[in-house]
Amino acid sequence: MLNNVIECAREAGSIALQYFRQDGRIGVENKLNDSDIVTVADKASETCIKQYIDRYFPSHSILSEESGEKSGSADYRWIVDPIDGTTNFFTGLPFWAVSIGIEHEGRKEIGVVYAPALGELFYAERGKGAYLNGRRIHVSSEDHMSRSVISTGFPVDKNINPDNNMDNLEVILPKVRDIRRLGSAAVDMCYVAAGLMQGYWEMNLHEWDINASTLILEEAGGYVTRFREDRGISLVCGNRAIHDQLLSLLKK
């Protein structure tokens, strides 16, 4: 099934790439506000993925960002973000990805994150490690915050809700080498899995944002904790040392 998921992600990524940096074709609509958008490419990518599932795994359930949940008779569920990082995509920045996770009886079994504009394919199968373009990856061994590059993000309601991660940023920024804001939770977590960054935290995410990349990060030796229950999915991740240090600093 891993090969099927990779094939599906590649097909969807190829479709999305046809719209990337094509201003006349991209089309955009607001969902919640100007910070929460969807493009025709999101919908085209999602349609491709759903058609693939219906063709090869018609009994499987689907949870997808743009069209919600579809129940199936099998104990498998696909968790789909057709383009994670839509603002980057719309702006023309390459940090966006097709993210597909597979659960069996509620347990994560397969994770695939394909970033076509970067030429990067991350994938993992439970118990078999994590890979980037066929090469085994592992989280960083760095255990000092002062030598760590940490990524974060901000909720889409940041303009009206003061609980918008600025307090955490104020505490953590002075303690680390630097902060990055890549704009795609799936890419952030995969980069931590590959040891390219040492940690990541964000608030108010959704299951489709982080399902596939959570398995990839854990199979790369990383740790993931949901540090709040009142702000969507709010998680922190990294190797054991950096994860624990970040967790101790974050507002609970």
Salt bridges, closest charged atoms under 4 A:
GLU29 OE2 - LYS43 NZ 3.40
ASP54 OD1 - LYS70 NZ 2.69
GLU65 OE2 - LYS31 NZ 3.10
GLU66 OE1 - LYS31 NZ 3.41
GLU69 OE2 - ARG77 NH1 3.24
GLU103 OE1 - ARG77 NH2 3.19
GLU109 OE2 - ARG107 NE 2.78
GLU125 OE2 - LYS128 NZ 3.79
GLU142 OE2 - HIS144 ND1 3.47
GLU142 OE2 - ARG147 NE 3.35
ASP143 OD1 - HIS144 ND1 2.77
ASP157 OD1 - ARG231 NH2 2.84
ASP163 OD2 - ARG228 NH2 2.62
ASP163 OD2 - ARG231 NE 3.50
ASP163 OD1 - LYS251 NZ 3.78
ASP167 OD2 - LYS251 NZ 3.84
ASP178 OD2 - ARG180 NH1 3.10
GLU207 OE2 - LYS108 NZ 3.99
GLU207 OE1 - ARG226 NH2 3.05
ASP209 OD2 - HIS206 ND1 3.51
ASP230 OD1 - ARG228 NE 2.88
ASP244 OD1 - ARG240 NH1 3.59
ASP244 OD1 - HIS243 ND1 2.80
